[in-house]
Structures are given as structure tokens and as C-alpha cells.
């Protein structure tokens, strides 16, 4: 292995990787996410396919490196919720999620010279039955426009929830570090 690359432009994932205190670089993958999302696959398969394509697109450029690709989406009623992009769409998503359980699926693919390792984390979250005012105030305060589900649980978004069931809370932020550390150790990446 000549290096570790996070195949993601996400500042949230970079911050999570920095917690591991291992040298890495990051590179935005070249993947047409809209085309993959329109493939008609069920949500888990779609998110896994995106993580795989992201890892492989960067690995093709750096075949001697270990490349981590990730994707995440909120899922409700069997439907993916895209990153909202605007305050209006964030408000609409939070209105749909309020008082209900949804899943937050995070998929990871690690491309390396010996092949591909893939895993996923599925968190189940129950949002409080928020008022329109609470939703509007939250979106104005946090601006979660680039976040799956329109919330940042690692910050003020925690106030939106009644219950969170997750094997690894870092997966909710975008990268399940518990399983990632296990897989990186198997690949010879020294971790404390």
C-alpha cells in the first residue's frame, strides 16, 4: 500500500477520518450519482452501488493505494431522500420525517490491490413530532442543506429526535469508524 485515500469530498467524512490519526488524502470521486439513483434498485443496493463506484473511480487513478468510498441516504417508505439543497426542501423533508421512524443507511467500499471490501450500517431514528415552527427554526439555525435527511445529528440536530438505534454512532455522521477500523487493520493500516 502506498497511501490511504478517502474517495469523498465530504468535510464531515474528512473530520471523522482525522479522528483516526492516520495519514490520508482525499479526492472527490467522478460518479454520476443521479444515474445510479435512477437505476430502480432498492435503497440499500443503490447506496452500496454508489459507495462501490466512488471507491473504484478513485482507485482506477491510484491502483497502489487503499481507497475508501462512501455513500449515505435517509430512507422513508422505501424511498431515498436526497440532500435537500435548499431550505424549502429541507423543511419539507423534516415535515415528512417528523413523528416517524426512518432509516439512515451508510455504505462503505474499500478498494485495494487485493480486491474490494464492502459493508453497510443501518441506523433507525425516530424523530419527535416537531411543530412547523421548530422545523423552520432548526433549518434557519443549522442550514442542513447538504445532509442526508436534512439534519446534522452531531450538532443541534440531536434535539429533533426521540430515539436512535445504531451500532456505530459515527455512521450517522457519514462514516462508520468501528467497522472501518476493523477493515483497515486487516489491510495492514496501523491504528492505535
N, C-alpha and C positions, 0 to 999 in steps of 0.2 A: 504494500500500500504506500502510495507516495503522498497522500493527503486525504483529508476529510472535507467534503463539500456538502453544505446544506443547499439543496436544489429548491430554493424558495426565496421570494422577495419579501416575505412577511417579517416585519420588525418584531412581532410577537414571538415567532419561532426562533429568530436570532437571539432574542433575550433568553429564551429557555435554553438554547444550546450553550450560551455563555455561562450558565449555571454549572455546567459540567466541567468547566475549566480545562478543556482540551482545545488545541489549536484547530481551527476550521476556517474555511472561507465560505462565501455564499454566492450563488449565481441564480438569477431568475431563469426558470425553465421556459422553453419555447413549445408551448402546448396550446392547442385550440380548445379551451375548456368548454365553450358553448357547443361545439360539435360533439364532444363526449357526452355532455349533459342531454343532448337531443337524441342519444342512441336508443332510448327506450328501455334501458336496463333498469332494474330496481335500484333504489338509492344506495344501498351498501355496495353493490357491484360498480355503480357509477363512480362513487368516491374512491374505491380501491383502484379502478382503472385510471383515474386522474393521478393518484399518487404514483402508480407504476409508470405512467407516461412521463411524469415530471422527473422522476429519478433517472429513467432511461435516456431522456432527452439531454440531460446534463452529462450523464455517464458516457454517451457517444463522443462527447468532446474531451472527456478526461478519463480514458479507459483504465488508467492505473490508480485511480482514486476510489474511495468509498463515497457514494453519493446517496444522500437521504432526500427522498421526495415525500411530500405530504399533501393531504387534502382534508378538508373538513366541511361539513354542512349540517345544518339543523334539518330535521325531518319531522313532519307532522302529517298525519293522514296519508302516509305513503308518498309524500311529495317533498322534494328538496326545496328549501328556502335559500335563494341566492343572497349574497351580500346585498344589502339594500341600496347602497349608493346615494340615496337621498334621505332627508329627514322624513319626508312624507311616506316613503316606502318602509322606513324603519318603524314609524308609528303604526302603519298598517300591519306589519309582521307582529309587533308586540301585542296589538289588539287580538290578532288571531291566536297567539300563544297564551294569553292571559287566562288563568284559571284552569289550565290544561297541562297534561304531560306531553313532552316531546322528547325525541332522541337527538343527541348530538354525536354524530359519527365522525371519528378521526381515523384516517387510514395512513399508513406509512409503508413505503417501499424503500429498501436499501439495495442499491445496485453496486456490485463489486466484481472483481475479476473471476470469482468462483460462482457467480450466479446472482440470484435475486431473493431477498428475504422480505416477506410481507406480513403485516399484522394490522389489526384494527382495534379500536377501543370504542365502545358504545356506552355513553352516559345517558341516564334517564333523568330528566329535570322536570319539576313541577313548578310552574310559575304561579305566583299569587294572583288572585283575581283583582288585578290592578284597575284603578279608575282611569278615565281618559286623561285627567289632569296629571296623575302620577306618570303615565306613559310619556306625555308631552314634556314634562319637567325632566324626566330621565334622558330623553333623546337630546333635549337642549343642553343639558349639563355634560353628557358624556360623548355625544356625537359618534355613536357606534356604527358608522356608515360602511365600514369595511370589515364588519364582523359577522360571522355566521350566526343567524338568529337575532341579530340587531341588539346584542348586549355584550358587555365586557365584564364577565363574572369576576375577574381578578381585581376589579375596581368597584365602582358604585353599583354595577350590575348585580352584585350579590344581594342587594336589597330587594330585587324583583322576585326572589324565589322562596318557596315553602320547603322544598326538598330537592336534594341532589344525590343520586345514586351513581357512583363512579368507582372503578377500580383504581384510577390514577387521576387525581385532580389536575395534573399538568396537561392531560389530554384535552380538557375543556378549553385551555388557553391555546391549543393548537398542535402540541407535540407530546405524546405520552412518554415521558422520560424513563419511567420504570422499565418498560419493555425495551425501549431504545438502548438503555444501558446494558441490559442483558445481551442484546444482539451485538452491540459494539464490542463488548468483551469477547464474545465468541470470534469476532473478526480480528482480535488482537489489538484493539484500541485500548491503551492503558487508562483506566479510570481509578480514582482513589478508592 
